[in-house]
């Protein structure tokens, strides 16, 4: 009996009363470990240097050794670990599709693309991922999704590339600066208002909630989440269209 695959995320797409839910894995798509990385060394003895933070009291430590932080606005002291764990409890291991738009719109939103590209893959649910890839290509669309990733819920585009289905994180559109160059007209798209709404980053609100709890003296209780990755309950709706096309091809092949 084949060993059951362990998924990292549930892929969820609900549209017009139809639903697609199945388990997937995600992994970095770019091998940036091969990029040359230099180490600072001492000009005198040539030994490796380490960055240390120094206090007037004489204490020094690396950023990993210093666990406490102070909020600049309130002066509240907290640990990096309790903040990280608090944010994690607000994150679900899901790829939740919230919309879609033509792939042709990708260039106009390239300014907000950020972070690592992540590949969606699976052995046991391979046919669904391949089917989704083919469906998006045939429709000429990319998906917009909220993705649980470490202690963040990121907004991302799901794009069929030359041979992968990738997740590409995007910035909150409110962070885009006004242009410095005059004379270039703003090209308006019907998707601009949707993208502005879709890309709103709730991490700011969650961090404010965390600080308020600390400010009010509330204990930050982190309960371990036992999140169940949803399995396929029925065939994803997009597979029906893919299978129809395949059958049509077979019929045409027989006729010819």
Secondary structure, 3 states (H helix, E strand, C coil): CCCCCCCCEEEEEEECCEEEEEEEEEEECCCHHHCCCCCCECCCCCCECCCCEECCCCCEECCCCCCEEECCCCCCEEEHHHHHHHHHHCCCCEEEEEEEEEHHHCHHHHHHEEEEEEEEECCCCHHHHHHHHHHHHHHCEEEEEEEEECCEEEEEEEEECCCCEEEEEECCHHHCCCCCCCCCCCCCCCCHHHHHHHCCCCHHHHHHHHHHHHHCCCCCCCCCCCCCCCCCCCCCHHHHHHHHHHHHHHHHHHHC
